[in-house]
Amino acid sequence: MNFKKIINDKALICIFVALAASTLMLGSTLFLLDISRSSDDELRKFRIAKLTEPTAVSTIIIGDSSAGAALNSSLFSKLSDRSTKNLSLTVDDGIVGSYLMLEKALAVHPEIETVIIMQTADVWRKHFSSEAYFELTRRPDFWPGQTRFSSSTSLIDFMAYATDLHRPLRVINYAAKKVFNPQWRISVDPELEQVTQLPETFAGGQLQVEPSFRLSRTMEPVQISSFKMIDQLCARRSLRCVFLFGPIHEAVIKNSPAELAEIIHNVTEIAKHIKVIQTVLLLKNEQVGDTINHVLPAYKDKITEKIYRIIENDLASTDRK
């Protein structure tokens, strides 16, 4: 028997196990410390930090990056004469993310009276993201009897996510981008209160809407159920809740008028308490930033004022059902 070979094999196995265990521990430590792996992480932390500010809040804006790019909360506060905070996330967080942010906001600011929900028309086709869920909740779903959103939010799923072997690599990759690539150095612009847009834009001519690009008619069950949960929470807390579709490149709507009409109809049918605004603000090419639903920063104040005028009467209404 070759004892030397056996000892070497055992040593290799021990080294492998030690490396795997160290990587798992490093991944879980990075998760517990909430070290950013992307601009989405930084945006989430930026929004949550806004909730800890001591000022009273009358209005919150939840939704995806179409709301982050379109609505200046300071200007909206002045126009509406109500203290407003923009808590919008990204389209990958979906309407689940909007619901979770609403829960967080109400826990810290029970004085909130008005909720503006702005989601891009493209959000309804998105599948559930367990990553977005765990990053927002920082825990598994212990909802009595059943999970609220998906079966992939159990304790086992949470443990697998928190100890993800890829997390250290993503942290290192993101940190390197911020050091060596100037466009990543300011991930969240504190003045614009949004993720810094990339330099390639529709307005600049680097991006174009493909002639074949259309909105999807697909409405994922998890997005519908999350919207219903927001609707029910609005009713339960007697909140004034208004839903808008985020501004979008006019060429997309020109390509898919029937799809948009169907989405608007379906969302209006689902809402029982939420006021659904059926007007969709169309953006000219020179107003569009780095995605079809991102307002170019130079137009943000102008679009904020337009949106305010669209919902001004709904915000003034005393009827919260």
NORHU-V774927 format. One record per residue. PHI is phi in whole degrees, -180 to 180 (none if undefined). BURIAL is + if it has 16 or more other C-alpha atoms within 10 Angstrom, else -. D_CENTER is the distance of its C-alpha to the mean C-alpha in whole Angstrom. Layout:
phi:PHI burial:BURIAL d_center:D_CENTER
phi:PHI burial:BURIAL d_center:D_CENTER
//
This chain:
phi:none burial:- d_center:61
phi:-90 burial:- d_center:59
phi:-64 burial:- d_center:58
phi:-63 burial:- d_center:56
phi:-68 burial:- d_center:54
phi:-62 burial:- d_center:53
phi:-63 burial:- d_center:52
phi:-64 burial:- d_center:50
phi:-63 burial:- d_center:48
phi:-64 burial:- d_center:47
phi:-64 burial:- d_center:46
phi:-63 burial:- d_center:44
phi:-62 burial:- d_center:42
phi:-62 burial:- d_center:42
phi:-63 burial:- d_center:41
phi:-62 burial:- d_center:38
phi:-63 burial:- d_center:37
phi:-64 burial:- d_center:37
phi:-65 burial:- d_center:35
phi:-63 burial:- d_center:32
phi:-64 burial:- d_center:32
phi:-64 burial:- d_center:32
phi:-66 burial:+ d_center:29
phi:-62 burial:+ d_center:27
phi:-65 burial:+ d_center:28
phi:-65 burial:+ d_center:27
phi:-60 burial:+ d_center:23
phi:-68 burial:+ d_center:23
phi:-66 burial:- d_center:24
phi:-63 burial:+ d_center:21
phi:-66 burial:+ d_center:19
phi:-63 burial:- d_center:21
phi:-81 burial:- d_center:21
phi:57 burial:- d_center:17
phi:-80 burial:- d_center:18
phi:-67 burial:+ d_center:15
phi:-115 burial:+ d_center:15
phi:-163 burial:+ d_center:13
phi:-66 burial:+ d_center:11
phi:-62 burial:+ d_center:8
phi:-62 burial:+ d_center:10
phi:-67 burial:+ d_center:12
phi:-65 burial:+ d_center:9
phi:-58 burial:+ d_center:8
phi:-66 burial:- d_center:12
phi:-63 burial:+ d_center:12
phi:-66 burial:+ d_center:10
phi:-65 burial:+ d_center:12
phi:-62 burial:- d_center:15
phi:-61 burial:- d_center:15
phi:-70 burial:+ d_center:16
phi:-84 burial:- d_center:19
phi:-65 burial:- d_center:20
phi:-73 burial:- d_center:24
phi:-71 burial:- d_center:23
phi:-67 burial:- d_center:23
phi:-125 burial:+ d_center:20
phi:-99 burial:+ d_center:21
phi:-128 burial:+ d_center:18
phi:-123 burial:+ d_center:14
phi:-113 burial:+ d_center:12
phi:-121 burial:+ d_center:8
phi:143 burial:+ d_center:6
phi:-114 burial:+ d_center:4
phi:-69 burial:+ d_center:6
phi:-63 burial:+ d_center:9
phi:-76 burial:+ d_center:10
phi:-63 burial:+ d_center:9
phi:-81 burial:+ d_center:12
phi:-99 burial:+ d_center:14
phi:-117 burial:+ d_center:14
phi:-88 burial:+ d_center:17
phi:-66 burial:+ d_center:17
phi:-65 burial:+ d_center:20
phi:-66 burial:+ d_center:21
phi:-64 burial:+ d_center:20
phi:-60 burial:+ d_center:22
phi:-68 burial:- d_center:25
phi:-65 burial:- d_center:25
phi:-92 burial:- d_center:24
phi:58 burial:- d_center:26
phi:-137 burial:+ d_center:23
phi:-60 burial:+ d_center:22
phi:-126 burial:+ d_center:18
phi:-124 burial:+ d_center:15
phi:-94 burial:+ d_center:11
phi:-114 burial:+ d_center:9
phi:-68 burial:+ d_center:6
phi:-113 burial:+ d_center:3
phi:-129 burial:+ d_center:3
phi:-65 burial:+ d_center:5
phi:-68 burial:+ d_center:6
phi:-72 burial:+ d_center:4
phi:66 burial:+ d_center:6
phi:-74 burial:+ d_center:8
phi:-58 burial:+ d_center:9
phi:-61 burial:+ d_center:6
phi:-65 burial:+ d_center:7
phi:-63 burial:+ d_center:10
phi:-65 burial:+ d_center:10
phi:-67 burial:+ d_center:9
phi:-64 burial:+ d_center:12
phi:-59 burial:- d_center:14
phi:-61 burial:- d_center:14
phi:-64 burial:+ d_center:14
phi:-69 burial:+ d_center:17
phi:-67 burial:- d_center:19
phi:-92 burial:- d_center:19
phi:-126 burial:+ d_center:20
phi:-65 burial:- d_center:22
phi:-79 burial:- d_center:23
phi:-57 burial:+ d_center:20
phi:-111 burial:+ d_center:22
phi:-127 burial:+ d_center:19
phi:-125 burial:+ d_center:16
phi:-102 burial:+ d_center:14
phi:-108 burial:+ d_center:12
phi:-126 burial:+ d_center:11
phi:-128 burial:+ d_center:9
phi:-65 burial:+ d_center:11
phi:-64 burial:+ d_center:14
phi:-88 burial:+ d_center:13
phi:-73 burial:+ d_center:10
phi:-66 burial:+ d_center:13
phi:-85 burial:+ d_center:14
phi:-73 burial:+ d_center:12
phi:-77 burial:- d_center:13
phi:-64 burial:+ d_center:12
phi:-111 burial:+ d_center:11
phi:-67 burial:+ d_center:13
phi:-61 burial:- d_center:12
phi:-61 burial:+ d_center:8
phi:-62 burial:+ d_center:10
phi:-68 burial:+ d_center:13
phi:-67 burial:+ d_center:11
phi:-81 burial:+ d_center:10
phi:-91 burial:- d_center:13
phi:63 burial:- d_center:16
phi:-162 burial:- d_center:18
phi:-76 burial:+ d_center:19
phi:-90 burial:+ d_center:19
phi:-104 burial:- d_center:22
phi:-58 burial:- d_center:22
phi:-56 burial:- d_center:26
phi:87 burial:- d_center:27
phi:-162 burial:- d_center:24
phi:-76 burial:- d_center:21
phi:-77 burial:+ d_center:18
phi:-119 burial:+ d_center:16
phi:-160 burial:- d_center:17
phi:-75 burial:- d_center:21
phi:-94 burial:+ d_center:19
phi:-121 burial:+ d_center:18
phi:-74 burial:+ d_center:21
phi:-62 burial:- d_center:23
phi:-64 burial:- d_center:24
phi:-62 burial:- d_center:21
phi:-64 burial:+ d_center:20
phi:-63 burial:- d_center:23
phi:-66 burial:- d_center:23
phi:-69 burial:+ d_center:19
phi:-67 burial:+ d_center:20
phi:-108 burial:+ d_center:23
phi:-53 burial:+ d_center:22
phi:-66 burial:+ d_center:24
phi:-82 burial:- d_center:22
phi:-58 burial:+ d_center:20
phi:-57 burial:+ d_center:23
phi:-66 burial:- d_center:23
phi:-68 burial:- d_center:19
phi:-63 burial:+ d_center:20
phi:-64 burial:- d_center:23
phi:-62 burial:- d_center:22
phi:-68 burial:+ d_center:19
phi:-62 burial:+ d_center:22
phi:-65 burial:- d_center:24
phi:-58 burial:- d_center:22
phi:-68 burial:+ d_center:21
phi:-78 burial:- d_center:25
phi:-102 burial:- d_center:27
phi:-118 burial:- d_center:24
phi:-55 burial:- d_center:24
phi:-71 burial:- d_center:21
phi:-99 burial:+ d_center:19
phi:-69 burial:- d_center:21
phi:-114 burial:- d_center:18
phi:-72 burial:+ d_center:15
phi:-120 burial:+ d_center:14
phi:-80 burial:- d_center:16
phi:-66 burial:- d_center:17
phi:-79 burial:- d_center:19
phi:-82 burial:+ d_center:16
phi:56 burial:+ d_center:13
phi:-156 burial:+ d_center:11
phi:-64 burial:+ d_center:11
phi:-59 burial:+ d_center:15
phi:-74 burial:+ d_center:15
phi:-72 burial:- d_center:18
phi:-70 burial:- d_center:21
phi:-80 burial:- d_center:22
phi:-133 burial:+ d_center:21
phi:-69 burial:+ d_center:22
phi:-61 burial:+ d_center:24
phi:-81 burial:- d_center:26
phi:90 burial:- d_center:27
phi:-77 burial:- d_center:25
phi:-120 burial:+ d_center:23
phi:-139 burial:- d_center:24
phi:-81 burial:+ d_center:23
phi:-65 burial:- d_center:25
phi:-57 burial:- d_center:27
phi:-90 burial:- d_center:26
phi:-74 burial:- d_center:23
phi:-135 burial:+ d_center:22
phi:-68 burial:+ d_center:19
phi:-94 burial:+ d_center:19
phi:-79 burial:+ d_center:21
phi:-63 burial:- d_center:19
phi:-127 burial:+ d_center:17
phi:-64 burial:- d_center:16
phi:-53 burial:- d_center:18
phi:-68 burial:+ d_center:15
phi:-72 burial:+ d_center:13
phi:-64 burial:+ d_center:16
phi:-65 burial:+ d_center:17
phi:-67 burial:+ d_center:13
phi:-64 burial:+ d_center:14
phi:-63 burial:+ d_center:17
phi:-66 burial:+ d_center:16
phi:-64 burial:+ d_center:15
phi:-58 burial:+ d_center:18
phi:-68 burial:+ d_center:20
phi:-66 burial:+ d_center:19
phi:-59 burial:+ d_center:19
phi:-68 burial:+ d_center:23
phi:-63 burial:- d_center:24
phi:-98 burial:- d_center:23
phi:53 burial:- d_center:24
phi:-92 burial:+ d_center:21
phi:-88 burial:+ d_center:21
phi:-120 burial:+ d_center:18
phi:-126 burial:+ d_center:18
phi:-110 burial:+ d_center:15
phi:-130 burial:+ d_center:15
phi:-81 burial:+ d_center:14
phi:-64 burial:+ d_center:13
phi:-55 burial:+ d_center:16
phi:-147 burial:+ d_center:17
phi:-57 burial:+ d_center:20
phi:-61 burial:+ d_center:23
phi:-66 burial:+ d_center:24
phi:-65 burial:+ d_center:21
phi:-72 burial:+ d_center:22
phi:-62 burial:- d_center:26
phi:-76 burial:+ d_center:26
phi:-140 burial:+ d_center:24
phi:-65 burial:- d_center:25
phi:-68 burial:- d_center:26
phi:-63 burial:+ d_center:23
phi:-63 burial:+ d_center:21
phi:-60 burial:- d_center:24
phi:-68 burial:- d_center:23
phi:-63 burial:+ d_center:20
phi:-60 burial:+ d_center:20
phi:-60 burial:- d_center:23
phi:-64 burial:- d_center:22
phi:-65 burial:+ d_center:19
phi:-63 burial:+ d_center:22
phi:-68 burial:- d_center:24
phi:-70 burial:- d_center:21
phi:-70 burial:+ d_center:20
phi:-109 burial:- d_center:23
phi:-112 burial:+ d_center:22
phi:-71 burial:+ d_center:19
phi:-83 burial:+ d_center:21
phi:-95 burial:+ d_center:20
phi:-86 burial:- d_center:20
phi:-88 burial:- d_center:22
phi:-76 burial:- d_center:22
phi:-110 burial:+ d_center:20
phi:-78 burial:+ d_center:20
phi:-93 burial:+ d_center:21
phi:-102 burial:+ d_center:21
phi:-73 burial:- d_center:24
phi:-53 burial:+ d_center:24
phi:-71 burial:- d_center:25
phi:-100 burial:+ d_center:22
phi:-102 burial:+ d_center:19
phi:-87 burial:+ d_center:18
phi:-89 burial:+ d_center:16
phi:-141 burial:+ d_center:15
phi:-62 burial:+ d_center:16
phi:-119 burial:+ d_center:13
phi:-108 burial:+ d_center:13
phi:-68 burial:+ d_center:16
phi:-60 burial:+ d_center:18
phi:-51 burial:+ d_center:19
phi:-63 burial:- d_center:22
phi:-104 burial:- d_center:21
phi:-61 burial:+ d_center:19
phi:-64 burial:+ d_center:21
phi:-63 burial:+ d_center:23
phi:-70 burial:+ d_center:20
phi:-57 burial:+ d_center:19
phi:-65 burial:+ d_center:23
phi:-61 burial:- d_center:23
phi:-65 burial:+ d_center:20
phi:-59 burial:+ d_center:21
phi:-64 burial:- d_center:25
phi:-66 burial:+ d_center:23
phi:-109 burial:+ d_center:22
phi:-53 burial:- d_center:25
phi:-67 burial:- d_center:27
phi:-68 burial:+ d_center:24
phi:-73 burial:+ d_center:23
phi:-80 burial:- d_center:27
phi:-62 burial:- d_center:28
phi:-90 burial:- d_center:29
phi:-83 burial:- d_center:29
phi:-112 burial:+ d_center:26
phi:54 burial:- d_center:27
//
